[in-house]
Amino acid sequence: MSRRLLVLGTPAARAAEPAFVAAALALVGVEVTPEATTPTGPALVEAVRSVRGKGVLGAVVGAPLEEKVAGLADRLSDDARTIGAADTLSAEGTRVVGHALTGAAVRGALDQLVGARRLPKAAVVLGAGGTGRAVVHTLITSGFLSIVVFDHRLHRAEGLVRHFARSSAHMELRARPWHEAVLESEIARTKLLVDAGSAEDPAAGSPVPEALLVPDLFVLDADASRPTTALVEAARRAGAANALGGDDLLLARVAAMVELWTGRRPEAEALAAALATCRPEAA
């Protein structure tokens, strides 16, 4: 019997993600029907409560609801509590539990991006939503000494900085206004650029002008809605061999979701094949 899978907001992988999560669950023998919506007010409260209802497996949470959903869950995992955002919901008895699974996936992607080289200590992060919070938390706990956050809405970046003020007291964590001259100045001072969902429309092109991307820059784009992104392509044209899209991050996070809800983890090669078939251009 098919169970309901709630998709609240717009997940980081956008159109690919609900179908991919369903395909990943099918790999472990669980059939679901995704139900995508972006509720607000009382409807959001009811949607979160419905996760503990009969026939509901859980919920995937995306922008702009990660922080609001975290405030509505009955309990939060340690990472979700620290980040102040939840990307996944599960039911434990009569309680709805919020989880932040993106952080561990980001850490794995950074390990792949940097390889055997020393991890940089300064980063520029684009986007201050739930994914941005997960990225910043991961960088703080990985020993970064300087993180600069940009968002088209400066107040969101400033809110992120305030949220992590206590855990980042030993380092430099700043919010900066989104202007090309400011981006140029900060990117010139860093070795790692992470796009954590800065663009409402990923088809709009690279969020950073290609002229600002230099060969020795590490670039990680969390958007996994297509095999490569405008930012990754621009970085590679600029000579940056160390540019990685969001596929690995998405694969790790969805595998963790499936394991959370079912206790079983899909096989890695089968999961990668399922992602390839779920992209919009493969339909």
DAFEN-V562794 format. One record per backbone hydrogen bond with DSSP energy under -0.5 kcal/mol. NH is the residue of the N-H (numbers start at 1). CO is the residue of the C=O. If there is no record, write none. Layout:
NH|CO  NH|CO
This chain:
3|31  4|55  5|33  6|58  7|35  8|6  8|60  9|7  9|37  10|63  11|9  14|11  16|13  17|14  18|14  19|15  20|16  21|17  22|18  23|19  24|20  25|21  26|22  27|23  28|25  29|26  30|25  31|29  33|3  34|32  35|5  37|7  43|40  44|40  44|41  45|41  46|42  47|43  48|44  49|45  50|46  51|48  52|49  53|50  56|53  57|4  57|55  58|4  59|89  60|6  61|87  62|8  63|10  65|62  69|65  70|66  71|67  72|68  72|69  73|69  74|96  75|96  77|98  81|77  82|78  83|79  84|80  85|80  86|66  87|99  88|99  89|59  90|97  92|95  95|92  97|90  97|95  98|75  99|88  101|99  105|101  106|102  107|103  108|104  109|105  110|106  111|107  112|108  113|109  114|110  115|111  117|114  123|146  124|192  125|148  126|194  127|125  127|150  133|129  134|130  135|131  136|132  137|133  138|134  139|135  140|136  141|137  142|138  143|140  144|139  145|121  146|121  147|172  148|123  149|174  150|125  151|176  154|152  156|153  157|153  158|154  159|155  160|156  161|157  162|158  163|159  164|160  165|162  168|164  169|166  171|168  172|145  173|171  174|147  176|149  179|177  183|179  184|180  185|181  186|182  187|183  188|184  189|186  190|187  191|122  192|122  193|218  194|124  195|220  196|126  196|194  202|200  204|201  205|202  212|209  213|210  214|212  217|214  218|191  219|242  220|193  221|244  222|195  222|220  233|229  234|230  235|231  236|232  237|233  238|234  239|236  240|235  241|215  241|239  243|241  244|219  246|223  250|246  251|247  252|248  253|249  254|250  255|251  256|252  257|253  258|254  259|255  260|256  261|257  262|258  263|259  264|258  271|267  272|268  273|269  274|270  275|271  276|272  277|273  278|274  278|275  279|275  282|279  283|279  283|280
